[in-house]
Amino acid sequence: QVQLVESGGGLVQAGGSLRLSCAASGSIFSINAMGWYRQAPGKQRELVARITSGGSTDYADSVKGRFTISRDNAKNTVYLQMNSLNSEDTAVYYCNVAIGVRGTSWHRDYWGQGTQVTVSS
């Protein structure tokens, strides 16, 4: 009953920028955290950035200073602004949302469909 729709991926030259967005809809009681993960060919999926309901953020070392995660609580949407992109950023980017289960302290994770980011040289 929860759907995540991602957008914003594409092809960009090295040094360029992209902004990813992910909108959550459906049966949402509360959102504990929202984040972005990525997976490059032959590699494990890794955390890129995360933002909690309290606004605290966490970034992978490889993207610190270049990427910025933000959210629009009214729209249940999370964004990832990606600047100074390089070839190492080429991957499929997945949105993740941790949604609280009503009446409990539990949460459930939901994933977006993934959006391809390709950085050319």
C-alpha positions as CSV (number, residue, x, y, z in Angstrom):
1,Q,0.0,0.0,0.0
2,V,3.1,2.2,-0.1
3,Q,4.6,3.3,-3.3
4,L,7.9,5.1,-4.0
5,V,8.3,6.9,-7.3
6,E,11.8,8.0,-8.3
7,S,12.8,10.5,-10.9
8,G,15.7,12.7,-12.0
9,G,18.2,10.2,-13.2
10,G,20.0,10.4,-16.5
11,L,23.2,10.9,-18.4
12,V,25.5,13.8,-17.3
13,Q,29.0,14.8,-18.0
14,A,31.7,14.6,-15.4
15,G,31.5,17.7,-13.2
16,G,27.8,18.2,-13.8
17,S,24.9,17.9,-11.5
18,L,21.6,16.0,-11.1
19,R,18.8,16.1,-8.6
20,L,17.0,13.0,-7.8
21,S,13.5,12.9,-6.2
22,C,11.5,10.3,-4.5
23,A,7.8,10.7,-3.6
24,A,6.1,8.3,-1.2
25,S,2.4,7.7,-1.3
26,G,-0.2,5.3,0.1
27,S,-0.8,4.2,3.7
28,I,1.8,6.3,5.5
29,F,1.5,6.6,9.3
30,S,4.8,8.2,9.9
31,I,8.2,8.3,8.2
32,N,11.2,7.5,10.4
33,A,13.8,8.1,7.8
34,M,14.4,8.5,4.1
35,G,17.5,7.8,2.2
36,W,19.3,7.0,-1.0
37,Y,21.3,3.9,-1.9
38,R,23.2,3.0,-5.0
39,Q,24.4,-0.1,-6.7
40,A,27.1,-0.1,-9.4
41,P,27.7,-3.2,-11.6
42,G,29.5,-5.9,-9.7
43,K,29.2,-4.1,-6.4
44,Q,27.1,-4.3,-3.3
45,R,24.3,-1.8,-2.7
46,E,25.6,1.0,-0.5
47,L,24.2,3.8,1.5
48,V,24.7,7.2,-0.2
49,A,22.8,9.5,2.2
50,R,20.1,9.4,4.8
51,I,17.9,11.9,6.6
52,T,15.9,11.1,9.8
53,S,12.6,12.5,10.9
54,G,14.5,14.8,13.2
55,G,16.5,16.2,10.3
56,S,19.9,14.6,11.0
57,T,21.8,13.4,8.0
58,D,24.4,10.9,7.2
59,Y,26.6,10.6,4.0
60,A,29.0,8.1,2.5
61,D,32.5,9.4,2.7
62,S,32.8,9.3,-1.1
63,V,30.0,11.9,-1.5
64,K,30.5,14.2,1.4
65,G,30.8,17.8,0.2
66,R,29.3,17.0,-3.2
67,F,25.8,15.5,-2.4
68,T,23.0,17.0,-0.3
69,I,20.0,15.2,0.9
70,S,16.8,17.1,1.8
71,R,13.1,16.4,2.3
72,D,9.7,18.0,1.9
73,N,7.6,16.6,4.8
74,A,4.4,18.0,3.4
75,K,4.9,16.1,0.1
76,N,6.6,13.0,1.7
77,T,9.4,13.6,-0.8
78,V,13.1,13.2,-0.4
79,Y,15.7,14.7,-2.7
80,L,19.3,14.1,-3.5
81,Q,21.2,17.0,-5.0
82,M,24.3,15.6,-6.7
83,N,27.1,18.0,-7.7
84,S,30.6,17.5,-9.1
85,L,29.6,14.1,-10.4
86,N,32.4,11.7,-11.5
87,S,32.5,8.3,-13.1
88,E,32.5,6.6,-9.7
89,D,29.0,7.9,-9.2
90,T,27.6,5.9,-12.0
91,A,25.1,3.5,-10.6
92,V,21.4,2.7,-10.1
93,Y,20.1,4.9,-7.3
94,Y,17.4,3.5,-5.1
95,C,15.2,5.5,-2.7
96,N,14.5,3.9,0.7
97,V,11.8,5.0,3.2
98,A,11.4,3.6,6.7
99,I,7.7,3.9,7.6
100,G,6.4,3.5,11.1
101,V,3.8,0.8,11.8
102,R,0.8,2.3,13.5
103,G,0.5,1.4,17.2
104,T,4.0,0.0,17.4
105,S,7.6,1.1,17.6
106,W,8.4,-0.9,14.5
107,H,9.0,0.3,11.0
108,R,9.0,-1.2,7.5
109,D,11.3,-0.5,4.7
110,Y,10.1,0.4,1.2
111,W,12.2,0.7,-1.9
112,G,11.8,2.7,-5.1
113,Q,12.2,1.2,-8.5
114,G,15.6,2.6,-9.0
115,T,16.8,5.3,-11.4
116,Q,20.0,5.1,-13.5
117,V,22.7,7.7,-13.2
118,T,25.4,7.6,-15.7
119,V,28.3,10.0,-15.6
120,S,30.4,10.3,-18.8
121,S,33.9,11.6,-19.2
